[in-house]
Amino acid sequence: MIDSHCHITDKRYNADEVVSTFAEDGLEAVVTIGYDTATSIEAVRLAEKHERVFASVGIHPNEFTHEDSLDGILPLLSHPKVVAYGEIGLDYYWDEPERDVQKRKFIEQIELAISARLPIIIHSRDCDGDMLPILKSYAPRITDGLVMHCFSSSEELAKEYAKLGFYISFAGPITFKNAKKGDIIRAVPDDLILAETDCPYLTPMPHRGKLNYPAYVRYTIEKLAEERGVDFEYMERLTTVNAKKLFKKIVDFTGEKI
Ligand SMILES: [Zn+2]
């Protein structure tokens, strides 16, 4: 089992303690995500320390309110355990920084990820009208993969992104009562579906309201299996294989076998 998107460098955790149960939890690997320079560096340090931890680095759109330069990210890109670039994107739920700044920084980082030959992890919130055209225009150049993390848009958009060959990742909210995400979950082809926790946020049922952990990715996989009419083992294997296909450098450490 792989948690394709978590933030275990968060202050709420004792990261070493969280990682210590991965083997018994059945977690083969997790990708811990940076959202600014400091957390990107921390993610890499944690990945250096723990076999099953991998890192993604980049600057989240809303972090550009206090940070401008990508200079701190550059030296991390060729690290053997940095498996992706992100999370980057657009977030119009918040007014700061203004949309033009977000777009400029987003595009700058897409270019950087492409030149570093890293798959891209996308954060997309309340910005569908801008996100799709940008990603469509870059799709021919994004040859190392891309994932729409914590997908929360429509079935139509899921199909559009899948057509572009992009992965779609689901998190805890699909387990919530009244989520009604079945059609969206079924719209994603087998070879493009991923599961994640985005912990410490978005704790799935039955632990909703408490702190989230990478091991809880199991509940999201269970829900995906239920909605797609397959058994848990099949879904678990599928999301693991897909995570390894997208985040290719994981295989250098774990091998293809699951
Ligand atoms: Zn995240």
Residues whose N, C-alpha, C, O or C-beta is under 5 A from the ligand:
A	BS01	ZN	D198
